[in-house]
Amino acid sequence: MENLDIQKPILSINPKLAFFTGKILSWFVNDVVITKEEIDGLTSNLLYVKEAGHGDTLFSEWVAKNKNTLGNNYTSELKKR
C-alpha cells in the first residue's frame, strides 16, 4: 500500500473569518462551501467521538483503493436540492 501519510498544516482561524471566507469561496464555485451550522458543530467538538468506528474499512484503505477516481467528479450541494 502506498504511503498516504502526507503532512498538511492545520490552521486555526476565527470562526467568523472562516464563515466569511466560505461565503466568498461559495460565490466563486456557485455552491455552499460551509454553513454557520457546520462551523458551530466544528467549534463545539460535535465531530469528535471517543468510541471506535463501526465500519470494517479504514478510511485510509478506502482512499488508497479509490485514489484513481477520488475527486474526479464534483456534486454540487445546491443542485442536489
Secondary structure, DSSP 8 states (H G I E B T S, - for coil): --------------HHHHHHHHHHHHHHHTS----HHHHHHHHTTTT--SS--S-SS-HHHHHHHHTTTTTS----HHHH-
